[in-house]
Amino acid sequence: MSGDTTDWPDGAENIGSLFRLPSPVEELMDSRLEARGVRLLLKRDDLINPDISGNKWRKLKYNIQAARRRGYKQLLTFGGAYSNHIRATAAAGFFFGLQTVGIIRGEKHLPLNPVLAYAVEHGMLLDYMDRQTYRRKNESEVIESLRERFGDFYLIPEGGSNELALQGCAEIPNEITQDFDFICCPCGTGGTLAGIAAGLRGKQEAIGFAVLKGADWLNNDVLHLQEGAYGGPQGRWRINLDYHFGGYAKTKPELWLFIKDFEERHGLCLDWLYVGKMMYGIFDLVERRIFEPGTTIVAVITGPI
Ligand SMILES: *Cc1c(COP(=O)(O)O)cnc(C)c1O
């Protein structure tokens, strides 16, 4: 394991070499960027670990540490049937010796999809919650009934975005030794953006690309997450709502073409749920001269997996 190990969750020693931190920073050479005088650096959080996508690890790290320090034996969290967060939590529990419970929205479908099959293989206990109850999952009554069923647990919210998650994400900009003006990430719940913004220095600004349609509520959510974690707004940030391609897990032919072309040019396959949408947005904004010549942008490659 590289980097400072003192703030790692106990147990990390055992699996150390599996985590690649700080994650690499690579400049992307592309004639379309050169034509506009813009530099693009990729922060390769997708290379941190083969089982836990970059930003999910950033968000889980301090939560696992807290759970272990407070003596919890199990983690419980929520997610949809295709949730990267469910998969990552199962893997993290497996690595760090914590039992995991995944409460999945909706009904059970057999055979299990690859995400849920992976979770079960890594020791996660799955349980299903009807959509009506799922909407009330943060209410104490629902949490209490889960405690009665599963025993005591350390609770991680849906998507993993809580105060400790922000702390983990705030480390992303701190790992980048080169100067930059903007740092971009895809936005689901906004936790990653909220944390990244909190780690910025000087005039640096974070731009989140929403993958959900009409997600203007994200502005409030990011603010609330920062208030919860730091007592007030942190850093400069904004959210671009223009590149959702129809909404979560929706796509359009131009996105596929962009991803395919990007892979041919750079040998890097972008995931179409999150990173592909952000990268399309960055290239489109560059093309439209939104960034001045001489600008350096960092794109955080938060996944896949
Ligand atoms: C979950 C996920 C995101 C969304 O992160 P939020 O903190 O919820 O905004 C972005 N990229 C990838 C690859 C993800 O798996």
PDBQT file of the ligand as one rigid body, heavy atoms in Angstrom, charges set to zero:
ROOT
HETATM    1  C1  LIG A 401     -21.904   6.353  -7.717  1.00  0.00    +0.000 C 
HETATM    2  C2  LIG A 401     -21.095   6.947  -8.775  1.00  0.00    +0.000 A 
HETATM    3  C3  LIG A 401     -21.082   8.339  -9.006  1.00  0.00    +0.000 A 
HETATM    4  C4  LIG A 401     -21.986   9.291  -8.260  1.00  0.00    +0.000 C 
HETATM    5  O1  LIG A 401     -21.410   9.822  -7.096  1.00  0.00    +0.000 OA
HETATM    6  P1  LIG A 401     -22.257  10.751  -6.110  1.00  0.00    +0.000 P 
HETATM    7  O2  LIG A 401     -21.355  11.008  -4.974  1.00  0.00    +0.000 OA
HETATM    8  O3  LIG A 401     -23.468   9.964  -5.693  1.00  0.00    +0.000 OA
HETATM    9  O4  LIG A 401     -22.647  11.988  -6.823  1.00  0.00    +0.000 OA
HETATM   10  C5  LIG A 401     -20.221   8.826  -9.988  1.00  0.00    +0.000 A 
HETATM   11  N1  LIG A 401     -19.453   7.990 -10.718  1.00  0.00    +0.000 NA
HETATM   12  C6  LIG A 401     -19.448   6.658 -10.535  1.00  0.00    +0.000 A 
HETATM   13  C7  LIG A 401     -18.574   5.804 -11.389  1.00  0.00    +0.000 C 
HETATM   14  C8  LIG A 401     -20.272   6.090  -9.565  1.00  0.00    +0.000 A 
HETATM   15  O5  LIG A 401     -20.281   4.752  -9.398  1.00  0.00    +0.000 OA
ENDROOT
TORSDOF 0
